[in-house]
Amino acid sequence: MSIYFYNTLAHRKEEFRPIEPGVVKMYTCGPTVYNYAHIGNYRAFIFEDLLRRYLKFKGLRVIQVMNITDVDDKIIRDANRDQVPIGTFTAPYEQAFFADLAALGIEPVEHYPRATTHIPEMVALVQTLLAKNYAYKTDDGSVYFKVASFARYGQLANLKVAEMQRGERVANDQYEKEELRDFALWKSWKAEDGPVYWDTELGRGRPGWHIECSAMSMKYLGRHFDLHTGGVDNIFPHHENEIAQSEAATGEKFVNYWLHCEHLLVDDEKMSKSLGNYIYLRDLLGRNLDPAAIRYTLLSTHYRQKLNFTLAKVAASAKAITRLRDFRKSLQAIPPDGAYQIEELITKHFMAFTSALDDDLNISGALGALFSLMHDVNNFREQKPLSGRDQRELLAVLTKFDSVLNVLTGREETLTAAEQALLDARTSARREKNWAEADRLRQELLQRGIILEDTPQGTVWKRK
């Protein structure tokens, strides 16, 4: 079955067709490393991870680029305040970002280019825009993109350009949707920038934010590629400006499909500094929450719907994951081979899972298929036991599903060395028919939060 995505550029769902058969080239707007990333950022990164994993599930090779913005107005301001080089200032935030990605089970991408190591590519792109008369220099040596020169401006954000308020230009990369302004491609050095500058053919200065993504994406993916993703707050002005400067420079279509993730709310309110409701992943992990439960919470609402984040939802996610993990664990003691009894049941739910995700990553339908599979299998084995073939096929399909979801493996899947020693000792006691010692060890494990279930295939454990 074909995959369909809601393409922001077309303002409708479209069948996804890669430019090169079997290969997907994808660009993701990454973090600006002036602070720790908050869970709203990670909601977008997890959506992009789901997209990447599902494309691979469908047999496609993915080449993904996620940029690291390590120079911008905020970074310069805060590094100069702390009187340290920008590389020294950004390093701990970048390291924390990669640690957070690992904690949330977000798969590494192929390229993580930093803005500061791609200045020549940005300068060359700005020079092309100047040569084609899409950009102009100001008296102070800065370079701006001439928005009026690009006839298709506003196509992504579906803006009515004729009705927008006209402003001359904007230097700080941030402006309102109702405003139409020439934007900075290159910012000339000013005294407040301190030691942050590059001496180039454009003069002494630094790149604007928007030019960074165009230069880096085209370097690694080419002038025309398949997918570009980000949050809805990136649509305008950032992604609109990326399209304008890229297509003006190359004369080609920049990206075929644009996918955008909706905002995350906290207790029904948008995260903002004024409300003081920013939540950072490290704060949640500091409460000893299972990272897989946080991932599940951020994953389980469709990416184009607002997600209201609460600790109650994380607790519910933890319970859902525990049910799934317990179900998988109950299949791991393989009984003798026999007839393949549940092939039709597995096929039915596998098709439901893939059909849901083929429809613009309908995660609710996919999770529904997974839980329905568990429910139907449990009903089946209340009537008759599963064969070894049944259990192996079930474990295989759960592994396939989890290659997309990545929530079944987590810290609760392993015992500590001490817990494993107690379990091994109990197994020995049962083998020797020392039931009193086996019961004592069961109670000791229970006090540690480990619940045991003795089955004909062996002992299965789970955490309370």
N, C-alpha and C positions, 0 to 999 in steps of 0.2 A: 504494500500500500504506500502511496505517496505521502510525503510529509507536507503539512501546511503550516505556515507561520503568519501571524498578523504583521504585515510590513508597514511600518510607520510612514514610509515614503509613499506608498500607494494608498494608505488609509483603508486597507482591507486585507483579508486573508488571501494569501497566494500560495500556490504550490512551489515548494523549494526545489530549484534546479541549480546545482553547482555549475560554475563556469567550466571547470575541468571535471569530467566524470570521475566519481569516486574520491574526489579531494575537496575539502572545504577550507577556505582561507577566511579567517575570522579575527577581527580586532575588537579588543575590550578596553574601554577607558578604565585605567587603573587608579591607584591612590595618589593623592598629593601628600607627600610624607612630611607634613609640618606638625602632625599630631597623630595620636593613635586613631585607627579607623573605628567607627562606631557600628552598631548592628544594622543600621540602615544601609551602610556601605556593603556589609556582608550579605544582606538580603539580595542585593544586585549580583554580587560575586557568586552566590550559591545558585541563583537562577542561571547565570552563565555557565556554571559547572554542570548543572542539569542539562543544559543545551549541548554542551560539549560531549558529555557522557552519552547522551542519547544518539547524537550523530555517530559516535563510534559504535554504539550498540547496533546501529543500522548498517554497519560495515563500511562507513566512510572514514577516510583518513583526515584528521583535523590538524591544521597548522594554525595555531592561535598565538596572537601577540597581545600582551598586556603591558601597557607603558607604566613607567614609574615617573611621576612628575616631581623632580627634585630641585626645581628652581621655579619660583613664582613670587608674586608680591608678598604673600604671607611668610614664605620661607625666608626671604631676604630681610623682611622686617624683624622677625623673631631671632634669626641668626645674628643680625647686627646688634639687636638688643642684648643678646647673651655674649657678644664679642667673640664669636667662634666662626670658623669657615662654614659655608653652607653644607659641605660634605660631612663635617663633624656633627652639625646640628641634625641632619636628616637620618644619619646612620642608625640610631637606635629605633626610630619610628619605622624605618624600612625593615629592620630585623624583626621587630614586633609583628609587622604585617605578615611576613612569611611564616612566622610561628603561628599566627592566628589562622592562616590558610591551612596549615598542617593540622591544627587542632580541629578544624571544621571539616576535614576530609575533602578539601577542595584540591582537585588534581592539578599538579604543576603544568603550566603551558610551555610551549616551545621557545618563546622569546619574551624576555622582560627588559626591553630597552629603557635606559634612563635618558631623560631629556638632556642632561649635561654632557653626555657622551655622543650626542648627535647634532651638535651645533652646526658643523659644515653642511649637513643635509638640509637643515632649516634655512641657512643663509642662501644656498643654491636655489631653493624653492622661492624664497622672497625675491631673489634676483630675476627669476623667470617671470614672476608676476609684475615686477617693475618693467621688464622689457616688453611685456605684452600690454602694458598700460592698464592693468587691473589694480595697480597700487601706485602710491605716490609718497615722496619724501616731504617731511615738514621741515621748517627752518631749524629745529633743534636736532635733526638727523634721524628722527624716528620714521618708520615706514608704516603706512596704513593701507588696508584693503579698501578699494573704492566700491562700496556696495552697489551704487547705482549702475555700475558697469556690468553687473552680472544679472541678466534678465530673469533667471530662474530663482532668484533669491526668495526664500519663504516657502519653498515647495515642501520641505520636510515638516515644518511646524504648521503648515496649512495657513499661513499668514496672508492677510489681504494688505499687500505692501502699500497700495495707494492710500489706505486709511491709517497707516502708522504715522506716529509723530516723528518728524525728521530731526535728528540731532546731528551735529557736525562730525564728531568723532568721540570715541571712548578709549581711554588708556588703561583702565583697570580690569577689562574683560568681563565686567558684570554690569548688566543693565536690564531694564524691564522689557517684557514681551511687546509692549505697545510702542517701544522705541525702535527706530531704525537708524543705526549709526555705523560709520566706518570704524573698523576695529584694528587694533595694533597687531602688526606682523613682527615688527622689530622695535624695541624700546631703547632709545639712546640713553647713555649713562647719565645719571644725575648724582649729585653729591650724597643724597640719602641712601643710594645703593651701596656706598662704601666700596669694599673690595670685590663686589660681585659684578663682573663684566667679562666680555670677550672682545678682543680686537679682531675685527673681520673686515672683509671688503665693504660691508655696509657701515663700517665705523665702529666705535666702541659702544657696546650695549649688550642686550640680551634678547632672547626671543619672546614673543607674546605666547600666551597659553595655547591658542587655537592652532598655530602653525606647528606646534610640537607633534600633535597627533597625526596631522597630514604627512609630515616628513617621515615619521617613524613607521607608520602603517605602510606607506608606499615603498619604503626601503625593504621591508621584510615580506610584503604580500603582493607587491606590484601596484601599478597605477589603477587597476580595476580588480576588485575582489568581491567575495560573496557576502559576508556578514559583518555588520558593525553593531555592537551592543553597548548598553549603558542604562542609566536611570532616566526617568522622564524629565528630570531637571536638566539633563544634558541636551535635550532636543533643541532648545533655544536658550542662549545663542550658540553654544559650543558646536553642536553637530551641524547646525545650519551653516555656521561659518566654515567648518571643515569641508562641507560639500562645495561651497562657493569658491574657496581658495584652491581646492584640489582640482575641480573640474575646469576652473579658469586657467590653471597652469598647464593641464595636460590635454584639454579638449576632449576628454573621454569621460564616460560615466564613472563615478568614484566607487560606489558600493551598490550592490543590487538589493540587499535586504537589510533593513534597520529594525532591530528589536529593542524595545525599551521596557524596563521594569518600573512598576508603580512605587509610590512612597511607602515607607514603613511608618506606622503610628505607634506611639507608646501610650497606653491607657487612653486611646481615642484622640490623642493630640499629636500633631506633627512634632518631631524632635526639633528643638531650637535652643540656642544658647540663652535666649531671654527666659524660656520656661525652665531651664536647668534640668531638662529631662533626657540629655544624651546618655545612652547606655553603651559602654564599651565591653567588648567580649571578655577582656581580662577581668572585669568586675564580676561577670556571670560565672566565669571559671573559678574565681575566688570564692564563690558560694558553693563550690564542689558540685556544680551541675554537670551532668554528662554532656560533653560537646555534641554527641550524636543527637541528643534531645533538642539542643539549640538548633542544630542543622535541620532536623525534622520540622521544627516550628517555622523556620524561615523558608523551608522548601514547600510546605504543604498547602499554601494558598497560591492560587494561580498568579503568575508573575505580573499579569496586567490588572490585577485587583489590589487595592490597598490592603496591607496586612497590619492588623492591630496586635502589637506584641505585648503579652502579659506573662508574668511568672506562672499564672495558672495554666496558660497554654503550654509552657515548657513542661510543667508537671504532667499534663495530659499526654504530651508527646513522649515523655519518659515511659509512661504506662503502655502506650501503644507499641513502642519499640520493645519493651520487655515481653509483651505477648508474642511478638514476631520472633524474638530471639529464643524464647522458650519453645515455640513451635519448631524452629529449626533444630534446636538442641534435641528435641524428642525424636528426631529422624536420624540422629547420628549413630545410634547403635543399630547397625544394619542386620535385619533378620535373614534367614535363608532365602535363596532365590525362589521365584515363583512366577506366575503369570503377571503380565503387565495389565493391571486391572483399571487404572485410572488415567489412561492415555487421553481419552476424550475430555475428561475433567481438566487436565493440565492444559491441553490445547485450547480449550474454551477460554480459560483465564489468561493464558499467554496472549491470545488474540485480543482480548479485552484490554490488557495492559498496553500493548503496542498501538492499538487503534486509538486509545485515549491520548497517548503522547504524540501520535502522528497529527492530531488535531490541535496544533498550537500549544504543545506541551501541557495538555489537560491533566495536571497532576492529581486532581481529585479523582478522576476516573481511573487513573493508574493505581493509586493507593487503594481505591475501592476494589479493583480487580485482585490485588494482592491479599487483602483481608477476606474477600469472598473465597479465594482459593484456600486459605487457611480454614475458614469455616466449613467449607464443603469437604475437605479432607478429614477434618475432625469428625464430622457427621458420618463419613464413610467408615472410618475405623472404629466407630462405636458399634457397627454392625459386623465387621469382619476385619482381620488384621491386614496390614499392608505387607506386600512382598518386598524382598530386597530390591528388586527392579523398580517397584513403585517408589521406594524411599530414595534410591539413587537419582531417579528422574526428578523427583521433587526437590532434592538438594541442588541439582543442576539448574533447575528453573529459578530457584530462589537466588542462586549465585548470579544468574543473568539479570534478574530484577535488581539485585543490589549493586551490580556494576553501574547502574544508572542512579539509584537512590543513595547508596553508600551510607546506610544507617544500621545495618545488622551487625557489623563488627565494631566493637567498642571496648571500653575499659571493663565492662561487666562480663565480657566474654572469657576472661582468664581468671584463674585462681592465683592467689599469692603462693609463694613456696610453702608457707606454713599450712595454708588451707589444703594445698595439694597433698602434703604429707599426711594430714589427718584423713583425707579421703582415701589415700592409698592404704593407710592403716586399717580403716574400716573395711575396705574390700578384702584385705587379708583376714580380718576377723570373721567376716561372713563366710569366706572360703573354708575357714577352720571350724565353722559352726559355733563360734564363740559369740552367741547372740547378745549376751550382757555387755560385752566390750563394744560390739557393733552399735548397740543402742546408746551407750555412753558417748561414743564418738559422734553419732548422729546429733545428740543434744549439744555437744561442744561446737559442732559446725553450725547448728541452728543459732547458737548464741553469737556466732560471728556473722550471722545474716545469710547463711547458706542453707537452702532447703533441698533435701534429697528426696528422690522418688525412685524406688526400686521397681524395675520393669523386667519382663522376661529376657530382654536384650541387654540388660545391665542397669547400672545406677546412673540417673540423670540428675544434675544439680542446677539450681538457679538461685539468684540472689533475691532476698526480700525487697 
